[in-house]
Amino acid sequence: MEGRPNPPISWSFLGLPAGCVQESPTEAMPRVFHLSRNFPNPFNEATTFFYSVPEASRIILEVYDIKGQFVERLVDGPRKPGTNRVIWRPEGLASGIYLCVLRSGADMRVRKLVLVK
């Protein structure tokens, strides 16, 4: 709007070592089991995505290469209802397409991750 100052923008950055996965809960209560698209995508050093759990359950979040070979387990254990953020910093992986798979009981969600070195 003309004549009104722009609202302030606040930035925060996490300095995480390579190979680190960070998971942190957010406040919103989800209604559905969901795995968001990662951002940025394609990515180089790190990528972030969110997953939502509508009820307490065991969550498994894993990464596979395009051939279906297991790469890394990011999350494995019980989670309360809510939305969680995961920051993934892969180590020693080649550029390529990877698949992030979120499972809870019979539910499964898959997202494509593109690593560019």
C-alpha positions in Angstrom: 0.0 0.0 0.0 1.2 3.5 -0.8 2.3 5.6 2.1 2.6 2.6 4.5 6.0 1.2 5.5 6.9 -2.3 4.5 6.5 -4.8 7.4 9.8 -6.0 8.9 11.3 -9.2 7.6 13.0 -11.5 10.0 15.5 -14.2 8.9 17.1 -17.0 10.8 19.7 -19.5 9.7 20.7 -22.7 11.2 24.4 -23.6 11.1 24.4 -27.4 11.0 27.3 -29.6 10.3 27.3 -31.7 7.1 25.4 -35.0 7.4 23.1 -33.6 10.0 19.3 -34.1 10.1 17.3 -31.7 12.2 13.8 -32.4 13.2 11.6 -29.8 15.0 7.9 -29.7 15.7 5.7 -26.8 14.6 2.5 -25.6 16.3 -0.3 -26.4 13.7 -2.4 -29.6 14.3 -2.7 -31.4 11.0 -5.8 -33.3 9.7 -4.0 -35.6 7.2 -0.8 -37.6 6.9 1.3 -35.5 4.6 4.9 -35.1 3.3 5.6 -31.7 1.8 7.8 -31.0 -1.2 11.3 -30.3 -0.2 12.8 -26.8 -0.5 15.0 -26.0 -2.3 14.6 -28.6 -5.0 17.0 -29.1 -6.7 19.4 -28.6 -3.8 23.1 -28.7 -3.2 24.1 -28.8 0.4 20.8 -29.1 2.3 17.1 -29.4 1.7 14.1 -28.9 4.1 10.7 -30.5 4.1 7.8 -30.9 6.5 5.7 -33.9 7.4 2.3 -34.0 9.1 1.0 -36.6 11.5 -2.7 -36.4 12.5 -2.4 -38.9 15.3 0.3 -40.4 17.4 2.1 -43.1 15.5 5.5 -44.6 14.6 7.0 -42.6 11.7 9.7 -43.8 9.4 11.3 -41.3 7.0 13.9 -42.7 4.6 15.8 -41.7 1.5 16.4 -44.1 -1.5 18.3 -43.6 -4.7 16.4 -43.8 -8.0 17.2 -47.5 -8.3 15.4 -48.1 -5.0 18.6 -48.7 -3.0 18.4 -47.5 0.7 20.5 -44.4 1.3 19.7 -43.1 4.8 17.0 -43.2 7.6 16.2 -39.8 8.8 13.4 -40.5 11.3 12.3 -43.8 13.0 10.2 -43.7 16.1 6.9 -42.6 17.7 5.7 -39.1 17.0 2.9 -37.1 18.5 0.2 -35.5 16.3 1.7 -32.4 14.6 3.9 -31.1 11.8 7.6 -31.6 11.9 10.4 -30.0 9.9 13.4 -32.0 8.7 16.6 -30.5 7.3 18.7 -33.0 5.5 22.4 -32.5 4.7 23.5 -35.5 2.7 27.2 -36.5 2.8 29.1 -38.2 0.1 26.3 -38.7 -2.4 26.5 -38.1 -6.1 24.3 -35.7 -8.0 21.0 -37.4 -9.0 17.4 -38.1 -8.2 16.6 -39.5 -4.8 13.2 -40.5 -3.2 12.1 -39.5 0.3 9.6 -42.0 1.7 7.4 -41.3 4.7 5.6 -44.3 6.3 3.2 -44.7 9.1 1.4 -48.0 9.4 -0.3 -48.6 6.0 0.1 -44.9 4.9 3.0 -44.0 2.7 4.0 -40.7 0.9 6.9 -40.3 -1.6 8.7 -37.1 -2.8 11.4 -36.7 -5.4 14.6 -35.0 -4.3 17.1 -33.7 -6.9 20.7 -33.4 -5.6 23.0 -31.2 -7.8 26.7 -31.0 -6.9 
